[in-house]
């Protein structure tokens, strides 16, 4: 099992849009092979900074997901409409 931290910073004023879009991200994650669960976290000192923690059966399952059309669709929307910079992902192995 691995945990992935996906860090996002959104444009000012776009916080609610990002949070609303997370529902679509959860749907895509839940449909992915090897996905266990995910949570959205908000930084209390920077309300435009978020992290999604995601548990996966293994690193290969996560890599397959981030190369999928479902992930690409969600991230392309985010890059154009919501995010202030490039997302960062970190894999934590158990």
SEKEDO-312784 format. One record per atom (N, C-alpha, C, CB): x, y, z. Coordinates in steps of 0.1 Angstrom, whole numbers, padded with zeros to 4 digits, always signed. Glycine has a CB too. Layout:
! residues N
XYZ;...
//
This chain:
! residues 94
+0008-0012+0000;+0000+0000+0000;+0009+0012+0000;-0010+0000+0012;+0004+0023-0007;+0011+0036-0007;+0001+0047-0004;+0018+0038-0021;+0005+0058+0001;-0003+0070+0002;+0003+0081-0007;-0003+0075+0017;-0005+0088-0014;+0000+0098-0023;-0006+0111-0018;-0005+0096-0038;+0003+0121-0017;-0001+0135-0013;-0001+0143-0026;+0008+0141-0003;-0013+0148-0030;-0014+0156-0042;-0017+0171-0038;-0025+0151-0052;-0007+0180-0040;-0008+0193-0035;-0012+0203-0046;+0006+0198-0029;-0021+0211-0043;-0027+0221-0052;-0028+0235-0046;-0041+0216-0057;-0025+0245-0054;-0027+0259-0050;-0036+0265-0061;-0014+0267-0048;-0048+0271-0056;-0057+0276-0066;-0057+0291-0066;-0071+0272-0062;-0062+0296-0077;-0063+0311-0079;-0072+0317-0068;-0068+0315-0093;-0069+0328-0063;-0077+0335-0053;-0092+0336-0058;-0072+0349-0050;-0101+0333-0050;-0115+0334-0053;-0121+0321-0060;-0117+0345-0063;-0112+0311-0063;-0116+0299-0069;-0117+0287-0060;-0106+0295-0081;-0116+0290-0047;-0116+0279-0037;-0129+0271-0037;-0114+0285-0023;-0140+0277-0038;-0153+0269-0038;-0154+0261-0051;-0165+0279-0037;-0150+0266-0062;-0150+0259-0074;-0141+0246-0073;-0145+0268-0086;-0129+0248-0067;-0120+0237-0066;-0127+0226-0057;-0107+0241-0060;-0132+0231-0046;-0139+0221-0036;-0150+0214-0043;-0143+0229-0024;-0158+0221-0051;-0170+0215-0058;-0165+0205-0068;-0178+0226-0065;-0154+0208-0075;-0148+0199-0085;-0143+0186-0079;-0138+0206-0094;-0139+0187-0066;-0133+0175-0060;-0143+0164-0060;-0130+0179-0045;-0156+0166-0060;-0166+0155-0061;-0164+0147-0074;-0180+0161-0061;-0160+0154-0085;-0157+0147-0098;-0144+0139-0097;-0157+0157-0110;-0135+0145-0090;-0122+0138-0088;-0124+0126-0080;-0112+0148-0081;-0132+0127-0069;-0135+0115-0061;-0142+0104-0069;-0144+0119-0049;-0151+0108-0078;-0157+0098-0087;-0147+0091-0095;-0168+0104-0096;-0138+0099-0101;-0127+0093-0110;-0118+0084-0101;-0119+0104-0116;-0114+0088-0089;-0106+0080-0081;-0113+0067-0077;-0102+0088-0068;-0125+0068-0073;-0132+0056-0068;-0134+0046-0079;-0146+0060-0063;-0134+0050-0092;-0135+0041-0103;-0122+0035-0107;-0141+0048-0115;-0111+0040-0102;-0098+0036-0105;-0094+0023-0099;-0087+0046-0102;-0088+0014-0106;-0083+0001-0101;-0072+0004-0091;-0078-0008-0112;-0073-0002-0079;-0063-0001-0069;-0065+0011-0059;-0050+0001-0075;-0075+0020-0062;-0077+0031-0053;-0085+0026-0040;-0085+0042-0060;-0080+0030-0028;-0086+0026-0016;-0095+0037-0010;-0076+0022-0005;-0090+0049-0008;-0098+0060-0003;-0090+0073-0005;-0102+0059+0011;-0097+0084-0005;-0091+0098-0006;-0098+0108+0002;-0091+0102-0021;-0090+0118+0006;-0096+0129+0014;-0090+0142+0009;-0093+0128+0029;-0098+0153+0010;-0094+0166+0006;-0091+0174+0019;-0105+0174-0003;-0080+0180+0020;-0075+0188+0031;-0073+0202+0027;-0062+0182+0038;-0076+0212+0035;-0074+0226+0033;-0064+0232+0043;-0087+0234+0033;-0055+0240+0038;-0045+0246+0047;-0051+0257+0055;-0032+0251+0039;-0051+0257+0068;-0057+0267+0076;-0050+0280+0076;-0058+0262+0091;-0037+0280+0072;-0030+0293+0071;-0030+0299+0057;-0015+0291+0075;-0034+0291+0047;-0035+0296+0033;-0048+0289+0027;-0022+0293+0025;-0059+0296+0026;-0071+0290+0022;-0072+0287+0007;-0083+0298+0026;-0061+0290+0000;-0061+0286-0014;-0052+0274-0017;-0056+0298-0023;-0047+0268-0006;-0038+0257-0006;-0045+0244-0002;-0025+0259+0002;-0044+0234-0010;-0051+0221-0007;-0042+0209-0009;-0063+0220-0016;-0046+0198-0002;-0039+0185-0004;-0049+0174-0005;-0028+0183+0007;-0048+0166-0014;-0056+0154-0015;-0047+0142-0011;-0062+0151-0029;-0051+0135-0001;-0044+0123+0003;-0051+0111-0003;-0041+0121+0018;-0044+0102-0008;-0050+0091-0016;-0043+0078-0012;-0051+0093-0031;-0050+0068-0008;-0044+0055-0006;-0046+0045-0017;-0049+0049+0008;-0036+0039-0021;-0036+0030-0033;-0030+0016-0029;-0028+0036-0045;-0034+0006-0037;-0029-0007-0034;-0014-0008-0037;-0036-0018-0043;-0009-0001-0047;+0005-0001-0051;+0008+0011-0060;+0009-0014-0058;+0021+0014-0062;+0025+0026-0070;+0020+0025-0084;+0040+0028-0069;+0021+0012-0089;+0017+0010-0103;+0002+0014-0106;+0019-0004-0107;-0007+0011-0096;-0021+0015-0098;-0022+0030-0098;-0029+0009-0086;-0015+0037-0090;-0016+0052-0090;-0010+0057-0103;-0008+0058-0078;+0001+0052-0108;+0007+0057-0120;-0003+0055-0132;+0020+0050-0123;-0009+0043-0132;-0019+0040-0143;-0030+0051-0142;-0025+0026-0141;-0035+0054-0130;-0045+0064-0129;-0041+0078-0134;-0050+0066-0114;-0029+0083-0131;-0025+0096-0135;-0022+0097-0150;-0013+0100-0127;-0021+0085-0156;-0020+0085-0171;-0033+0083-0178;-0010+0074-0175;-0044+0082-0170;-0057+0079-0176;-0064+0091-0182;-0066+0073-0166;-0073+0089-0191;-0081+0100-0196;-0089+0107-0185;-0091+0095-0207;-0094+0100-0176;-0102+0105-0165;-0094+0116-0157;-0108+0094-0155;-0082+0112-0154;-0073+0121-0146;-0069+0133-0155;-0060+0114-0142;-0066+0131-0168;-0063+0141-0177;-0074+0152-0178;-0059+0136-0191;-0086+0147-0179;-0098+0155-0181;-0099+0165-0169;-0111+0147-0182;-0098+0159-0157;-0099+0167-0145;-0088+0177-0143;-0099+0158-0132;-0075+0173-0146;-0064+0182-0144;-0063+0193-0155;-0051+0174-0144;-0068+0189-0167;-0068+0199-0178;-0077+0211-0175;-0072+0193-0192;-0089+0207-0169;-0098+0218-0165;-0092+0226-0154;-0111+0211-0160;-0085+0220-0145;-0079+0227-0133;-0068+0237-0138;-0074+0217-0124;-0060+0232-0147;-0049+0240-0152;-0054+0253-0159;-0040+0233-0162;-0065+0252-0166;-0071+0263-0174;-0079+0272-0165;-0079+0258-0185;-0086+0267-0155;-0096+0275-0148;-0093+0278-0133;-0109+0268-0149;-0085+0270-0127;-0085+0270-0112;-0071+0271-0106;-0091+0257-0107;-0062+0264-0111;-0049+0263-0104;-0040+0275-0107;-0042+0251-0108;-0033+0279-0096;-0023+0291-0097;-0009+0286-0101;-0023+0299-0085;-0006+0273-0099;+0006+0268-0103;+0005+0253-0105;+0017+0271-0092;+0016+0246-0109;+0016+0232-0112;+0014+0224-0100;+0029+0228-0119;+0005+0214-0101;+0003+0205-0089;+0016+0197-0086;-0009+0195-0092;+0017+0193-0074;+0028+0185-0070;+0023+0172-0063;+0038+0193-0060;+0029+0161-0066;+0025+0148-0061;+0037+0142-0054;+0020+0139-0071;+0035+0136-0042;+0045+0129-0035;+0040+0115-0030;+0050+0137-0022;+0048+0105-0033;+0044+0091-0029;+0051+0088-0016;+0047+0081-0041;+0042+0083-0007;+0047+0078+0006;+0045+0063+0007;+0040+0085+0018;+0056+0056+0007;+0055+0041+0007;+0054+0036+0022;+0067+0035+0000;+0046+0026+0023;+0044+0020+0037;+0054+0009+0039;+0030+0015+0038;
//
